[in-house]
Amino acid sequence: MDNQTIDLRPNRTDWDLAREVHDEFAQKPGATHIATEFALAHLSALVRAVRPTKVLEFGAGIGTISQLLLSHPNTIETVNSTESNRFCIEALTAQFCDHFPQHFELITDPELLDLERQYFDLVVIDGLLEPGQFDALQRDSFCFVEGSRKSTRKTITKELQRRNLTITFENYNRGVRYFDWSMQFPGGRARKFPKFKFRKIL
């Protein structure tokens, strides 16, 4: 983790895998807040670059990120995923526990996560962490925070500084799109309002 920065540039394989996983899970019940294709492609690029063997995922949801990790061409030895929502637990159990018994472990009780005896190459965070869970971030491990979670990244940085560790987050986004607001009048005329400009972060 200290001073290690990875320049994530998804290649065609990363995008294809991300699209395949996203399309599959977008059709499932509970898909409202699944990881975007953009996030999945960059996570795939990270897995390809650092080749982790043990991954810890906080907040698995219905398993979109878990699926990408378990189906990645760079085989991951174990994926440990935490989840406390009953609906999501049932979805994860049906999707992974029987199909990847050697590679997937679902953790529904945070107290069963023994962070003192385990080291994870990669920690994936999709949600808020409890105070003790920050211990999962160790020297030379990598951290992937899914979504726009500025406060989460800030908290992680502070917690690591308290333990004399440093981390540098690279924020990847799809750019900014500007567009004008106009109003259509009868007769096809359009009146433009150039001073009203909207900005959408993609």
Protein Blocks (a to p, Z undefined) as FASTA:
>chain_A
ZZpacdddddfklmmmmmmmmmmmmmpghilmgccfklmmmmmmmmmmnopabdcdehjl
nolmmmmmmmgfbacfbacdddfbfklmmmmmmmmmmmmmmlgccdfbfklmcfklpccf
bdcdeddddfklmmmpcghiacddedjdfklmmmmmmmmmmnopacddddddebjadddd
ddddehhiacddfklccdddZZ
